[in-house]
């Protein structure tokens, strides 16, 4: 049994051994299936040189299972490389839990010191750079860990894997198994997964699906996402039972370079199926036949009703606003659904998102945000964060699957209820604001100065949002 | 209440019903033996619906050159044009259902049906235009023999293997923003219909051209092509499915060619 531990809790040589193993793999011929570069290309590559390049699964219910398998085989290959470099035979991949507190939110020292790619296999120069007074990720700036902690808690609180059609469940919608025109990203994939890719890798490798797995921190980030799935399973939640999910085979290369296959149904229990556990997660069981769950993995609910829709907008890195105007009957519907007693939820939908490339920015989305807000006001009107990791492939997938337009939905019922009557909605509609998220400002920087950085106009690669709408269901 | 719930869960129910109705009507119309309208001897089952239209067109072209007179032209076109519309609806509505549902559930809920109708105007409009401007003249110009059908099926099979085909199939899944209000909402839904219809034509023009050259068992051919196009659009692995579809098309081409030689 191998135990994956939080990277900052390590007191042994695990991280140094990881560096040594990565070093060994980087020296291998890129055509070697167990080389660093081949393993990264399985996730994504600009080239299409081999059948098993560009296999990563995003925006569907395969996301968690595919990445669990990917990490499993990678970990076996690294372990062999660690042993080859003289390390321990029970080496296990650590995970990076950036959402514990501010101290844990910075990139662990081993990945940024020494800052020389020639001598430190874990260092990558192409990570998020400094921005207007806020240090870059390699300079020790922290991720917005409180938002990430909230995202993890919200994801863990979703009882359904597939979920309803509007927001998606914990793990993602049926994706290619169900003919929808938009991606069905699971909540845990949207946040924290996508956002951390951008927060760490803006203008670098981690924000690029084709390069992300070349950064050694990629694997610790995904181990953390896998830990969250293991936690969700351990909490008694039910994975999909449909054969289209459980029995879909995926191919990888094992430690001997030979091709091997697994299905999601074969990786449900990390302990019995894959011989690893997380230090903080009790075993969930579940390797055998699923028991009847209190909440089914996916329920066929009617689609929410769209009650209002506004124009699209273009995001270029600075703050942007858009109005979602109400017709009279929409106002009545929203007013009714906003009542505490109404069981329906309200969804803010950001739709038909297209871009040639992921600009690497994470946008915090606010509803009815007053002008010149302070941090307290921002917190009160915060609906969620979105980012566009992987947008390049939504309309041009490398693998053999249909394209899917990108859209995100945020639940805003509780937010609207928490706002005062005057701010809940205006008669003319809901006002939506997008503001770029920054890394944590250094201690000592004034709040107004930190907020000004987010508000500064920028000229990034544009992201087109086709429509912003409000639905009830 | 049951009807209301059904409409809520299947907002495009009337389109699904329309597709089924189109097939039923087509089967009835084709089974009635309209060969009489052409003055020909065989049952319409044996002639193909495009034949009625093309007969009309041919007679338009030959009028004044000893043709059989305007009565036949009017009769042929009057019976052929509605059948043409039915054919298009019957074959293309089932393949478009995921997109139709997308339009319905993503429009303001009080204009779901209207937006769906607007989308269909664009989508079916493109197909009707393609049929009238390309398939009909093709059907009129090329004799519907076993040889021409075998050639058309071979071309359709070859098209299945091209990257252009895969790109077109991919474009069938690309959504388009749907504005909410006023003329922009109408324009948005129609534009989406036109764009999706154009992608659909680009994806399966070759199979449809083969259908246009069928001279017997038309309903069976239509059903087979509809099933294939629907399968491609719903497939989890569309490129693989598109490639595999080439096999039955080649098999059909060989079968038709052999039947022609033996016959």
Interface residues (C-beta under 8 A of the other chain):
Chain A: X176 X177 X179 X180 X181 X182 X244 X300 X302 X303 X305 X306 X307 X308 X309 X310 X311 X312 X325 X327 X329 X330 X351 X352 X395 X396 X400 X401 X402 X403 X404 X405 X466 X467 X469
Chain B: X8 X9 X11 X98 X99 X102 X105 X106 X107 X108 X109 X110 X170 X173 X174 X175 X176 X177 X178 X179 X180 X181 X233 X234 X236 X237 X238 X239 X240
